[in-house]
């Protein structure tokens, strides 16, 4: 279950980056899963969720934008073959071969740790003072 919907994103969070409701819904599910992991599923407690609802919704929207930016960057890097390096080029009966974009998945995943750090930083900014991120024993 996503913690924020498109109406909240557009009207309350004042988000303008994402204009398609289906796109928002997809990334909102991923963002909510990330929040559940960071909060050790504490938001399954309806009372706790209600108490921190606004902060959780804002955090969800901020994470959705991060997922959207990353997805757009990855998609853009694979959409233009002329940005990819040539692997071979012939002159007689002219022929050009470009690198396979999937060969660059490892490069994208190497930046995954930076992306994860950015996501954690966002969660900390919105939920850091709520007690939801506490790792100790109660």
C-alpha positions, 0 to 999 in steps of 0.5 A: 500500500502506497503511503501517498497518492497522486492527489496528495503529491500534486495538491499538498506536496505541490509536486510538479515533476511527475504529471502521470498518475500511473507513473506516480502510483508505480514509484509510490509503491517502491517508495513505500516499500523503501520506507517500510524497510527503513522503519522496520515495518513499524507503520503496519501499526495503524495508530503509529501511521496516523500519528506520523501520516503527514511526514510519511506522505511527504517522505513518500513523495520525495522518494517518488521523485528520486525514483522518477529522476533515476528511472528517467536518467537510466532510460535516457542513457539507453534511448540514444544509440549515438551516445554509445561507443562504436564497437566496429565500423566498416567502409565497404558497404558502410556498416556501424555497430554500437555497444549493447546498452545492457553492457552498461548495466553494471556501470549504472548499478555501481552508482546504486550505492550513491542512490541508496545513500540519497534515499536513506538521507531523504528518509532521515530528513523526513522521519529522523525525529519520529522514532520510526528509524530507531534500531535499538530495543524498546 
